[in-house]
Amino acid sequence: MQELPLVSIIINTHNDTEYLEQAISSALSQTYKNIEVILYDNASDVDIKKYIKKYIGEIKYYRSETFLTLGAARNAAIQKSKGEFITFLDADDIYIDEKLEKQIPLFDKSSIGLVYSNTFHLIRSGNIWSDEKLHDRPMPEGQIFCDLLKRNLIPFNTAVFRRSCLHENTKYWFNESFDFCTDYELFLRISHDNDIAYVEEVLGKWRIHGENYTFKKPYLISAERYLMIPRILEYEPELFNKYKKEMNIFLSEIYIDMGRYFMSLGNKRDGLIAFFTAILSSFTKKSVSLFAHGFKSLFTLEKQG
């Protein structure tokens, strides 16, 4: 009988303790048995080892002595892994037991570079958590690069990808200058050259709570989306010609978010300019650079603050 390929399940953590045990337990409970679970501690201020004593021997623990950006921490964890396939689980999320058993067989088709699935939002009301399905209809698969340009529709806690899809240069793995769109940029790159498969079944639970890093400064998501463009142009130089409709949507959302941010600061002039740019019927490289300096400045100041 042919041995199952090794899958690396990577859990990144920084001071995440409340739900960490549930995350680790769901990774170890996979019905797909050829796995390694890597816990990468990004210079936590608390003693993470105290919370994982029961799992010593079942997981691999690594710690960075200096705090890294989320992208850099994810890359460091990948370098510690050995799996033919890689998947990530945030320290407050959960895998369904059959997740990998349902996904890994789809890689039998050599053109498949990444497999994702539906997920539950775990939403808290008081002390009660309830499940809410993220997608209520089938999602795209196959050549979905154009679909991903319009929005990031791949739930991070469900994605599994081939190690061979990673660029030989680690600077093209997770973007180490980003904290919000690291997965989005990498999944776009993978989808450009590979087919993507989708499992309609719910295979994960994404916990929604007040401390979700993604939701603390939502305008920075748009800032990072804007800064993704030069890197996309490196492997798809015809981006604005070939995917004009998709880039209209991509940029519209950025400018709308920028407009909201300027308005919240009382800067009506720049807010209105951003909204006006968002509704233009077409975009060019020239129009993209219209707010480049301001958006980069916003991003730099927020990262420093």
N, C-alpha and C positions, 0 to 999 in steps of 0.2 A: 504494500500500500504506500502510495506516494506521501511523503511528509508534508504537512501543511506549511505554507510560508509563514515566517515570523512576522508578527505585527507589533510595532512599538506604540504603546499608548503613553502619551506624554501629558503630565499634569504640571503646569506651572503655578507657583504660588508665591505670594508676598504677603505675609501676615494673615493669610486666609485660614482660619481655624474652625469657624462655626459649622461649615458644611463639608470640610475636607474629608472626614471619615466616610461620609456617604459617597463622595466621589470615588475614593479609592476602592471602596467595597464594590461599587457598581462596575468598576474596571476589572477587578479580580473575579467577578461573578460571570464573566463572559462565557457563554457556552462554546465559543471558539477558543480552543485551549492553547494554541501556540502563540503566546503573547509575552511581552515584557512590559512591565509598568514602571515608568520612570517619573519620579517626583523631583522636579527641579525647583529648589528653594532660592528665590531671588533676594538674597540678603535680608531675610525677615528679621524684624526686631524682636520677635517672640521665638521661643525654642520650638520649632516645628517638630523636631524629633520626639518631643514629649507627647505630641498628639498622634504619632504614628507608630508607637511602640509595638502594638499588636500586629503590625504589618511588616516589621523588620524581617528580612529573609524572603519575603514574598515580592517586595518591590525594590527598585534601585533608587537610592537617595543621593542627590548631588546638591551642593550649595555654592552659590556665587558669593564671594566675600565682599564684592562691591555691587551696588544697585545698578541694574541694567534696564534699558528700555524694554518694553514688552517684546518687541521684535528681536532684540539682541538675546533676551532670555530664551525665547523660543528656538532661535538658531543654536544657542549653546546646548540646549537640551537635545536637539536633533543630532548634534555631533557626538553626543554620548550614546545615541541609540544605534541598534544594529538591524532593525527590521527591514524587510523588503517593502513593507507598507507602513505608513505613518499616520497616526490619528491623534488628535488633541482633545483633552477634556479639561475644561476650566474647573478650578477647585470648588466652585459652588454649583456645578452641573452634575447630571446623572446620565449614565448609559442604560438603555434597556438591555436585558441579559443577552438577547439574540442579535444584538446590533451587528457584530462582526460576522457572525454565522450567516446572516442575510446578505452582507455586502461583499465579502471577499470572493465568493464564487463569480461575481460579475466581472472580476478582473481576468477571467479565463479568456475573454476577448482582448487581444493584445493592444487594440487601439484605445482601450479605456484607461485614462490616466487618473481619474478621480471618481469616487462614488459618494453621493450624499443622499439624504433621506428627509422625510418630514420629522418634526420634533414637536414636543409639547412646550408651551410656556408654563412654567410653574409660578403661579401668581398667589401672593399671600394676602389674605384678608383677616386681620387680627392674628390669631394663632393657627388659622386654617389655610392650608395650601390647596389650590385647585388646579387641574390640568386644562389647558386651552390649546387646541391644535393650531399650529402656526399656519399651515397651508390647508385650505379647504377644497383645493382642486389639484389635479396632476401638474407637476412642474416640468419645465423643459429638460430634455436630455439630448445627447449626441453632440453636435457642434453648437455650443451655447454661448460662445464668446460675445455675440451681439446682444443676447439676452442679459448677460452679466454686465455689459456696459450700461444698460438702463437701470439696473439695481443689483445689489448683492443679494441674491436669492438663496445662497447656500448657507444654512445654519452651521456655524463653526463646529458645534459639538457633534455634528453628524458626519462631517467630511472625513474620508479616508483617501490617501493618495499614494501613488507609487514613489518610492525613493528615487527611482530613475528619472522622474519628472523634474527633479530639482536641478537647477543649473550647476555646472561644475564650479562656477564662481559663487561663493557663499554670499556675496553682496546682492545677488539676485534671489536669495531666499526670502525670508521675512524682512521687510524694510526696517532697518535698525534705527531709523530716525522717526519712525511712526509708533504710536501707541493705540490707535483706533482702527486703522485700515490695513493692518499687516496681512490679515487673512484675505481680504478682498483683493489686494494687489496680487498676491501669490496665486489665488484661484483664477484670476483673469489670465495671468501668464500661462498657467497650466492648461486652461480651456482653449487658448489660442492654438495650441499644437496637438491637443488630444481630445478624444471624445469623452463626454461626461455621462455617467449613468445615474439614474435616480430610483430610489426605493420609496414607493408611496407610503409604505407603512411607517408609523412613528417609531423611531429607534433611539430617541434621546429626550431628555428633559432639560430645558434651559430656564434656570431660575431667574425670575424678575423680582428685584427688591431694591430698596432705596440706595444701596451701595454699589449697584452695578457700575463698573468703570465706564462702560460704553455710554451710559446715559448722563454722566455728570456734566460734561461740557459738549453737548451735541454739535455745536457749531465747529468744533475742531475736527469732527468727522468730515465735514465738507472741506475744511482747509486741507486735510490730508488727501481727500479725493482730488482736489485741484493739483496738488503736488505729485500725484501719481502720473499725470499726463506725460511729462518728459520721459519717464521710464517706459510707458506703454509705447511711445513713439519709437523707442529704440528697436523693438521687435515688430512693430506694426507702423512703419513710416507713412502708410496711406490711411491712417486712422480717420482723418477728417474728410477724406474723399470717399472711402469705402463704407464707412459707418456714420454717414452724415446724420441720419435720423436718430440713431442711438446717442450720438454725441450731443445733439440738441437737448435730449432729455438729461444726459449726464451733466451738462453745463448749466441747464436751467435750474436744476435742483441746487447746485452749488451757489448760483447767484441769488436764488430766493432765500437760502439760508443766510447768505452774507447780508442781504437786505434786512432780514429780521434782526440780525445781530447789530447792525448799525442803528436801526430804529430803536433797539433796546437801550442803546447808549445815548439816544437823543440826537443822533447825527442823521437828520432827515434827508439832507442832500445826497450823501453817499448811499443811503438806504434806497431812495427813489431811483438813483442811477442803476443800482444793482437790480432792482425789480424790473426796470425798463429793459436792461440787457437780457434778463431772463425770458422776456416775451418776444424778443426778436425772432423772426421766422427762420433765420439761418445764422450759423456761426462760422467764423474763419479763424485761422491762427492769429490774425490781427486782433479780432475781438476778444479772444481768449486772454491776450496779454493786456487788455484794457485795465484790469484791476490786479494784475500780477503783483506789482510792488506792494499794494495795500494788503492783499491777502497774505503774502509772505511775511509782511511785517506783523500782522495780526497773529499768525501762527508762531513766529519767533518770540514775540512778547509773551504769549500764553505759555509757551514751553518754558520760558525763563521764570515766569511767575508761578 
